[in-house]
Structures are given as structure tokens and as C-alpha cells.
Amino acid sequence: LFGLYSLIVVWVGFLIPITSFGIGAGIIYYISNKSYSFQSVFSTNLFIASLIGIFNILILCILKITGLINYVDNSIQSNELCMLGGSVFFQSIIFVVGRAWLGDSKFDHLNSIDLLNSLLSPLVLLCALWYFDIRDTFFIYISYLVTSVLVFFYTGFLLRSQFEWNRLNFKYLKQAFPYGLKSWIGDV
């Protein structure tokens, strides 16, 4: 039961980079070499992050339908799967924004998110453990979702000064995806 939280964190931590097909490396490269500014591709990166999140939710649904998710948690309920899907969606956005900040050398933002996540994870887990029945895995999924949502909102708070809506930049996508895909194949 108590290893489930760690398993979920590790599983999501592997799922997002694998299903992003290396776009994180492309984002880092093209923002860091000043081909594109963080602001000029913000909307495009948010779009990419949303697609990755939706794709990961579909993967979770397929794993549930086929029964393969039972290898992660053999008693996962539909409401827990929804919470896991929500968590994966928020974590996908945090992942892509983090890669953009890495390219923009915003290490202070990345460090504060890591610190907040490290502080919130055990705190929220303990609060959920106290509030819900310890024999139920529901508290694990709800605590991961709450932590993901809080870190997502903090990410949004940090983005407030860099927030700029613009059109999707297809030139950027055509450059970042192939670049990222090359590194992704090497990483996988």
C-alpha cells in the first residue's frame, strides 16, 4: 500500500518523457540558443503540453480497458484512474513548462518547483492519510492529484510575468520535434 505512491510517482515520471517523444530536448535547444524566446512560443508549448497530457490520459484508459494497468495497481477504481489521469495531465504541463524554463535559464523557477513538490508531497500524503481510511488506496491517488494541482497553480503563478498568448508557431514545431525525436531515440 505505501509503495503505491512511490510507484505512481516513478511511473508518471517515466511516462511523460517517453510519450513526449523528445520534444523537451527540442524546447530546451531552441529556446536556449535564442532561436525563439520563451514568450514567443508559450502558446505553442502549452498546446504541446496539453496534447501530451491528453495522449497520456488515453494511454491510461487503454491500459485500464486491456487490464494492463493491473500490473501497477490491481485494484484501481475508475475514480482513482480519473485522479491519476488528471495528475498526469497537470504533470505534463509542468514538464513542458519546466523544459522551456530550462532553455530560458530560469533555474530559480525550476528549483522552487522542485522544492515545493518535495515539501508538498509528504505533507499532502499525510493529510490525506489522516482524513481518509488507511485501508483504501483512494488517499494515495487524491494526494498525488492535489499535489499536482498545487504545483500546477504555483507554476502558473511563476508564469504570470512571462505569460503571452500568441498563435501556434508551426515553424518552431517543425524544428523542435525532429530535433527532440533524435535525442529521444538516443535516450530510449
Backbone torsions as a table, in degrees:
resi	resn	phi	psi	omega
1	LEU	NA	-47.4	-176.0
2	PHE	-76.6	-19.8	175.4
3	GLY	-79.4	-11.5	-178.0
4	LEU	-64.5	-40.4	179.7
5	TYR	-61.2	-45.8	178.1
6	SER	-62.9	-40.7	179.1
7	LEU	-62.8	-41.9	178.8
8	ILE	-64.1	-45.5	-179.8
9	VAL	-60.8	-45.0	-179.9
10	VAL	-67.5	-42.9	-177.9
11	TRP	-62.9	-45.5	178.0
12	VAL	-66.5	-37.8	178.3
13	GLY	-62.6	-28.1	175.2
14	PHE	-88.7	-36.7	-175.6
15	LEU	-61.6	-48.7	-174.4
16	ILE	-64.2	-49.8	178.1
17	PRO	-62.4	-34.2	180.0
18	ILE	-69.6	-44.3	-177.0
19	THR	-82.5	-4.1	175.8
20	SER	-83.6	-8.7	178.2
21	PHE	53.8	34.4	173.3
22	GLY	82.0	5.3	-177.1
23	ILE	-59.5	-27.4	178.2
24	GLY	-58.0	-42.1	178.4
25	ALA	-65.9	-39.4	177.4
26	GLY	-64.6	-40.0	177.9
27	ILE	-62.7	-49.1	-179.8
28	ILE	-58.4	-48.1	-175.7
29	TYR	-61.9	-50.6	-173.2
30	TYR	-75.9	-23.0	173.5
31	ILE	-82.4	-39.7	-177.6
32	SER	-69.3	-32.0	179.4
33	ASN	-87.4	9.2	174.1
34	LYS	67.1	19.2	172.7
35	SER	-66.2	-33.6	179.1
36	TYR	-139.1	144.2	175.6
37	SER	-87.3	158.1	177.6
38	PHE	-53.0	-46.4	-176.2
39	GLN	-67.7	-37.6	-174.8
40	SER	-69.0	-22.3	179.7
41	VAL	-117.2	16.3	-178.5
42	PHE	-58.5	-51.3	-178.5
43	SER	-62.2	-39.1	179.3
44	THR	-64.7	-43.9	178.7
45	ASN	-65.2	-38.6	177.4
46	LEU	-64.7	-39.1	176.5
47	PHE	-62.9	-46.8	178.8
48	ILE	-59.0	-46.1	-179.0
49	ALA	-61.2	-41.3	179.0
50	SER	-64.7	-41.5	177.5
51	LEU	-62.6	-42.3	178.2
52	ILE	-62.3	-44.4	179.0
53	GLY	-61.3	-45.0	179.1
54	ILE	-65.3	-41.9	177.4
55	PHE	-59.6	-41.9	179.5
56	ASN	-67.8	-35.7	175.7
57	ILE	-63.6	-42.4	177.0
58	LEU	-61.3	-40.0	177.0
59	ILE	-61.2	-44.3	178.2
60	LEU	-60.7	-41.9	178.7
61	CYS	-63.5	-42.7	178.0
62	ILE	-63.4	-41.7	178.0
63	LEU	-63.3	-35.6	177.9
64	LYS	-69.8	-45.7	-178.4
65	ILE	-62.6	-41.9	-179.3
66	THR	-80.6	-11.3	-179.5
67	GLY	85.4	-0.1	-178.0
68	LEU	-70.3	-21.3	179.4
69	ILE	-68.1	-16.3	178.6
70	ASN	-63.1	-18.9	176.3
71	TYR	-72.7	-21.8	176.2
72	VAL	-90.1	-51.0	178.9
73	ASP	-146.3	108.2	-174.4
74	ASN	-75.6	-4.1	179.1
75	SER	-122.2	22.7	-176.2
76	ILE	-65.7	130.0	179.1
77	GLN	-93.5	165.3	-178.7
78	SER	-61.5	-40.2	179.3
79	ASN	-66.7	-33.8	177.0
80	GLU	-69.8	-37.8	177.2
81	LEU	-64.6	-38.6	176.8
82	CYS	-63.0	-42.2	177.8
83	MET	-65.1	-39.4	177.5
84	LEU	-65.2	-40.9	177.2
85	GLY	-62.0	-43.4	176.5
86	GLY	-61.6	-42.4	178.7
87	SER	-61.4	-44.6	-179.9
88	VAL	-63.1	-39.4	179.2
89	PHE	-62.2	-50.0	-179.7
90	PHE	-64.0	-40.2	179.1
91	GLN	-66.3	-31.6	177.1
92	SER	-64.7	-42.4	178.0
93	ILE	-66.1	-43.4	178.4
94	ILE	-61.4	-39.2	178.9
95	PHE	-60.7	-50.3	-176.6
96	VAL	-67.7	-43.1	177.7
97	VAL	-61.8	-38.8	177.7
98	GLY	-62.1	-39.2	178.2
99	ARG	-67.5	-38.0	177.7
100	ALA	-65.8	-41.1	177.0
101	TRP	-65.7	-36.4	176.9
102	LEU	-61.3	-43.9	176.7
103	GLY	-65.5	-30.4	-179.4
104	ASP	-91.0	6.1	-179.9
105	SER	57.7	37.3	175.9
106	LYS	-93.3	62.9	-176.2
107	PHE	-67.2	-28.3	177.6
108	ASP	-63.4	-38.6	177.3
109	HIS	-65.6	-45.5	-179.6
110	LEU	-62.4	-43.3	179.8
111	ASN	-64.9	-39.8	-179.2
112	SER	-68.8	-34.4	176.8
113	ILE	-67.7	-43.9	177.4
114	ASP	-60.4	-43.1	179.3
115	LEU	-64.0	-46.0	179.5
116	LEU	-61.6	-45.0	179.4
117	ASN	-61.6	-41.1	179.5
118	SER	-66.2	-33.3	178.5
119	LEU	-79.5	-41.1	-176.1
120	LEU	-71.4	-39.5	-174.7
121	SER	-52.6	-55.8	179.8
122	PRO	-70.1	-34.3	-179.2
123	LEU	-64.5	-48.8	179.5
124	VAL	-66.1	-39.1	178.4
125	LEU	-61.8	-43.8	178.5
126	LEU	-65.9	-39.4	177.2
127	CYS	-64.2	-43.0	178.6
128	ALA	-66.2	-38.5	177.4
129	LEU	-62.0	-40.8	179.2
130	TRP	-68.3	-38.5	-174.1
131	TYR	-81.7	-39.3	-176.1
132	PHE	-100.1	167.0	178.5
133	ASP	-68.1	127.3	-175.5
134	ILE	-64.3	-23.7	-178.0
135	ARG	-79.1	-6.4	-176.3
136	ASP	-105.6	136.7	179.7
137	THR	-77.7	-6.4	-179.6
138	PHE	-53.7	-41.5	-177.3
139	PHE	-63.3	-28.5	178.7
140	ILE	-70.8	-46.2	-179.6
141	TYR	-67.8	-41.3	179.9
142	ILE	-67.4	-36.6	179.6
143	SER	-68.4	-37.2	177.9
144	TYR	-67.6	-40.1	177.7
145	LEU	-64.7	-45.7	-179.9
146	VAL	-61.8	-43.6	177.7
147	THR	-61.4	-44.0	179.4
148	SER	-62.1	-42.8	-179.9
149	VAL	-66.0	-43.3	179.7
150	LEU	-63.6	-42.7	178.3
151	VAL	-67.7	-36.4	176.3
152	PHE	-60.6	-46.9	179.6
153	PHE	-66.2	-36.0	175.9
154	TYR	-65.2	-39.5	175.8
155	THR	-59.8	-44.2	176.8
156	GLY	-61.2	-38.4	177.2
157	PHE	-62.0	-42.8	178.7
158	LEU	-68.9	-28.2	-178.9
159	LEU	-77.3	-13.9	-170.7
160	ARG	-54.3	-32.2	180.0
161	SER	-86.9	-14.7	-178.7
162	GLN	-107.4	1.3	-174.0
163	PHE	-71.1	119.8	178.6
164	GLU	-148.6	113.9	177.6
165	TRP	-79.5	133.3	175.4
166	ASN	-150.8	174.4	-178.9
167	ARG	-69.5	158.8	175.2
168	LEU	-63.0	135.2	-178.2
169	ASN	-100.2	94.8	-176.7
170	PHE	-70.9	-28.6	176.2
171	LYS	-63.1	-44.0	177.2
172	TYR	-60.5	-45.4	179.2
173	LEU	-61.4	-41.9	-179.4
174	LYS	-65.6	-25.3	178.3
175	GLN	-90.9	-43.8	-173.3
176	ALA	-71.1	-39.6	-178.7
177	PHE	-64.3	-50.9	178.7
178	PRO	-61.5	-39.7	178.2
179	TYR	-61.7	-48.4	-179.6
180	GLY	-64.6	-37.7	-179.5
181	LEU	-62.5	-37.5	177.4
182	LYS	-62.3	-43.8	-179.9
183	SER	-72.2	-34.0	179.9
184	TRP	-62.8	-44.0	178.8
185	ILE	-61.0	-40.5	177.8
186	GLY	-67.8	-34.2	179.8
187	ASP	-75.2	-36.1	-177.3
188	VAL	-73.0	NA	NA
